Structure formats: structure tokens, C-alpha cells
Amino acid sequence: MDVLADTLRQIRNTKEVVRSGDLVKASNAEFVVIKCDPPQGCLGMDTDFFVDGAPVICFQKIQFSAWGPTEFSSEQLFNEYVRPYFKGEYAPYSPDAKRVRLLYAGQVVKVGDVWLQVEATEPTGLGLVSTDTEIFANWDSTPEFEKVHILPFMDTLPRAYEYELFGDYLKPYLVANPHRKYQANEFFTYQGVQFKVVACEPDTVARIGKSTTIFCEGQLQPSLRNLLPPNLMSQVAQLPQGLQMLLLSSERSTREVEEMLNQRRGLFPQTIEEIERFDWPPPHGHAQQTCMVCLEDFELAMPCRRLPCQHVFHQKCIDEWLRRCTDCPICKANVDRAMRNY
């Protein structure tokens, strides 16, 4: 502030209008107005100043993606939309510049009827485009959904007042995030209400546009199946059916399921090898006829294991389970403790 004091005092005395992106030069140093409240105005005696934060970067490279009603080639996109965006008072930074556009990865701006999103910058952070910055622009061909079904979790809905789900929550979020891409089983939250994309057509990554039919009838229970994000659900879907049921019907948290899927909560291989193994039927008879991991009946000469709690499973099935979890799938007895006698 000591460096800026004289310059800010001069700006205040001349009633110069200040807004985001303005460059302020003081004592051989250069500053940029990151944000002001209201968006533009004059400095006054009661104006609060903040100078904390990382320095603004001059980008070496910046990558834009674009989408809109009409598709353009990269050359058309650059000449008709990107280049004009950095013209006039917002021309790329140079020693004579008075105002710049501040940009960051993920930022979305609208130029005419086209949306531009900053996909990546080098280096990363809040920065500006200079005359030396390499600018890249590509058209984003992500489609729009024809239909999408979005439901709220019932335990996140307001109870103290009446509301209209689409008008009060869903529509404002979609209007504020026109650039966002969605896929089935994805989550988002608006004003404390958590939503899930339960179905979409086509079943791919896409945007919700003006022509998309949106359904929001119904509510979701906060069950484990509904709470798992898409990446975990795809991992669960690759497991045997019985193992899927065991995981999704449990009272485990999503973090515990993730750790199980990544094999961070199971037994060591040497411990699993110590568990009794035999070829069906068991040597002393057994009433259990079905493996509760794959839900298939035991067949003659099939390799099996008997846990310390006496429950029997196919060897392949229970080994897969025990690599992820230390408990018996049926009675929840801790196999590790039983094997170590503690």
C-alpha cells in the first residue's frame, strides 16, 4: 500500500472511474484491479483496499474451446470471435495498455452467440494475455442431451418453507452453468440441495441446452447406490453380481467403498493363503449350497474356501472379496482377527 498510496490518492481526487482489469502504475511497479464492489465506480474516503494474493501472470499459452448454435473451424473461430475479444481497450497487454482481461482455467465468457471457455493456461493461475501469448482455439463438438432426468436427494430438500423444485433450484443452476458437461450418475449441488443425473439420452457426456427436455419428478433416498459417483459405479459394475449386492447393500460410506474397490482395506495375500481350502464338497459336510458372492451353487470339484466362521465360498470369489474387505460377507465376522487369534 505504501507504493500505491500516492497513485490511489490521485485517482480518488480526479474522480476517475475504476473497474476490474484496470492497470495502475506506481513507482516503477504495475498493478491490476482484480475485482471491485460495485463493479465500477470512483474511489472514496471509505473505500477498502486489498493487496494480498499471488501476482498476476502473463500467459505464455492459452487454450480456448468454443460452442454455440453454428460450428466454426479453428481459423474462423479465432478470426471472428477470439481476436475481436482482445481488441480495442482490451487489447493484449503491452507497456502502453490501460486495461486487460483477467482470465483463468475453467472461465467461461460469451462473445456474440458463441461461448468461449478457457481450457488451459501455461503457466496456471489468474493471468492475462500479452502480445507474446500463443492463443489456441478449437470448436467443442460436445452434443446436447435430447432428454435428461435429474432428481434431488430428499434429505437435502428444504422443510421449513414451500418451493418449486424446477423454478427455484434446478433452472437457476442450469442457467448459471450453461457450459457444464454432464453424464449419467453425476452430482451437483445448488443452494444446499443435492441433485443427481439419473438418466440421459443419449447416454454419453453432453450439455443441457435449450432443446433438452428436462424431467425432475421424484426424489432419491440417500442410499449407497445413489450416492456413488460415476467412476466408482463403473468399478462396481465390473464385479460379480453378488459382490455388487454385498457392497451396495452395506452401511459403508462412499469413502469406505472406494477404499475397498482400490483394495486398500483387505487382507494380505499370505493371510488369504492360510485360510482353509478344499474342492467341493467339504470334507465334513455343509448345509450351505450357494456361494453368496457370485450367487451360484457349488459344483463338484470346485475350489472353495471355508472361513473361520465356517461360511463357505468359491475360492476365486472369496479371495476377490478378502482382498478388499477383512469381514465375512455373510456374518461380518472379522477374518483377520480370527486367523490371528486376537
Number of C-alpha atoms within 10 A of each C-alpha: 9 6 12 16 10 13 15 18 14 12 16 17 12 11 13 12 12 20 19 17 19 20 18 17 15 14 9 6 9 11 15 18 17 16 15 15 10 9 9 12 13 15 20 13 7 6 10 9 10 9 11 6 6 8 12 15 18 21 23 18 17 22 17 24 19 27 21 15 8 7 14 17 11 14 13 14 22 18 12 13 20 19 13 13 18 16 10 9 11 18 19 20 20 13 7 6 14 16 21 23 19 21 21 19 18 15 14 20 15 14 14 10 11 17 19 26 22 19 18 18 23 16 13 15 17 17 21 21 24 22 12 13 16 14 17 18 22 19 17 16 12 13 15 20 24 18 17 23 17 23 20 26 18 16 13 15 17 12 9 6 6 7 12 8 15 15 10 12 19 21 13 12 16 15 11 9 13 14 21 12 16 19 21 21 20 19 20 13 14 13 12 11 17 18 24 22 18 18 17 23 17 15 13 15 15 21 21 23 17 11 10 14 14 19 14 16 11 11 15 18 12 13 14 17 19 17 19 21 17 14 11 16 17 11 13 21 11 10 18 14 15 17 22 18 17 14 20 20 12 13 11 12 14 16 10 15 23 21 15 19 20 14 16 14 17 22 19 13 11 8 14 23 11 9 15 14 18 15 16 18 16 15 8 5 8 11 7 13 14 15 19 22 23 19 16 14 12 19 13 8 11 13 17 23 24 17 21 17 14 12 17 26 28 26 21 14 20 25 20 18 24 23 20 21 25 20 18 20 21 12 9 11 15 16 22 20 12 12 14 8 7 6
